[in-house]
Amino acid sequence: MWQWSRKRRLDGLEVLLLCVAVATATIALTHKVPDELRDVEVLKTTYGPQRQSEHFEEWIIRDYFNDKRDGFFVDVGANHYRRFSNTYFLETVLGWSGVAVEPQGQFEAGYVAHRPRTRFRQFFVSNASNGVERMYVGSNSLVASALKDFTSRYGPNTSAVSAPTITLDDLLDIENVASIDLLTMDIELWEPKALAGFDIERFRPALVCIEAHPEVRQQILEYFARHRYVVVGKYLRADTHNLYFAPMS
């Protein structure tokens, strides 16, 4: 008997199933959803589709706190009371309260009218109090930095705004804040200066959402590592603009 005749032959059904399996695997490989899109879709399904934050900060913060009610936030670089706000939903839906810190005083009226649980404070958060710092604002008021070159990246037209400086420690003492659930910070490359005036181990926020441009990312990472905070890795793919830190357990 010939050798090949001893081998088991595939019947028609098995051949069909094998072809389907190969085709399915090929489709899966060629149409693989990127991890970051998959992560965003999970957040969107759970907490969306609407959001007020510029990126996915609102959904991530809600996810981390599991829609906790009656928390307390400190929003540094708060800007508009609603547009691109990380804390608008927290206050208006979940009953949070907090302090919004923003050098551009024209935003105060919006907080007074629409955010009664938030105390608006017109300061420039830095590493020293009782000074005056100049901030450069672009044609889009969302782009504002103490570094004129940074603001100029987004257009040639800039104007200067001056505001008194304050450290986070001094501000929180004035406001009688003892602990923080959420600290969110977006101040366009000035984050290391603001962190230098903040005793994070004293106030121990449960979560920090902080913008981390490449120029200052390493300084931010080193600051939190020194104070026993770790990056919340599950959000790295969903948000490439900010880093999220939590106390080391």
Secondary structure, 3 states (H helix, E strand, C coil): CCHHHHCCCCCHHHHHHHHHHHHHHHHHHHCCCCHHHHHHHHHHHHHCCCCCCCCCHHHHHHHHHCCCCCCEEEEECCCCCCCCCCCHHHHHCCCCEEEEECCCHHHHHHHHHHCCCEEEECCEECCCCCCEEEEEEECCCCCEECCHHHHHCCCCCEEEEEEEEECHHHHHHHCCCCCCCEEEECCCCCHHHHHHCCCHHHHCCCEEEEECCHHHHHHHHHHHHHCCEEECHHHCCCCCCEEEEEECC
